[in-house]
Amino acid sequence: MKTKDLLAIVCLLAVIGLSGCESDEFAERNAYENSRSQWAELKKAKGNSYVYQAHRSSWTGWSRYTDIQVENGIVTARSFYEVTPLLNADGSFRHKKEGGILFDTTCVYTESVNDIGTHEQGDKPLTMDELYEVYGKYLTVNRKQNTLYFETDTEGILKVCGYVSNTCADDCFEGVYVQSFRWLKK
């Protein structure tokens, strides 16, 4: 094979490789914009009142849940609780007789309109519009250094938006995971 032909093949492969990255970025940005548009349409049709639950968890067993209630576009309540696995003296998980791990619910609170945001624990009291705004910026992270995640639910509403650094070992997700979403009656 001639050097000229080999150089042409290498250049072609480089262009294909680069366009694949751009197409992934374009696809995710397009999915994000479609979801945001879908959200705007659903909000018009169903009202701007809903409840969603943000969830965070660790490989060590704890899980944190924050429920955010929005009425007419304003956060009116935020609730938080954390569950942690119960441990034996040797550090192993305690188990139920019927199977499964025993958990303890800790750090529970509920905030209402007058005290929204007064607790440090839990996800920030953001509306879905604010979630789209804040976490949409995560789509621009360096993809060579991070793995990006973006998902929607069956209605097309934002479910997961964030990233994990490729050099991080545990509990490194930066973003939001909306575990559940429901509309309040209009």
Secondary structure, 3 states (H helix, E strand, C coil): CCHHHHHHHHHHHHHHHHHHHHHHHHHHHHHHHHHHHHHHHHHHHHCCCEEEEEEEECCCCCEEEEEEEEECCEEEEEEEEEEEECECCCCCECECCCCCECEEEEEEEEEEHHHCCCCCCCCCCCCHHHHHHHHHHHHHCCCCCEEEEEEECCCCCEEEEEEEECCCCCCCCEEEEEEEEEECCC
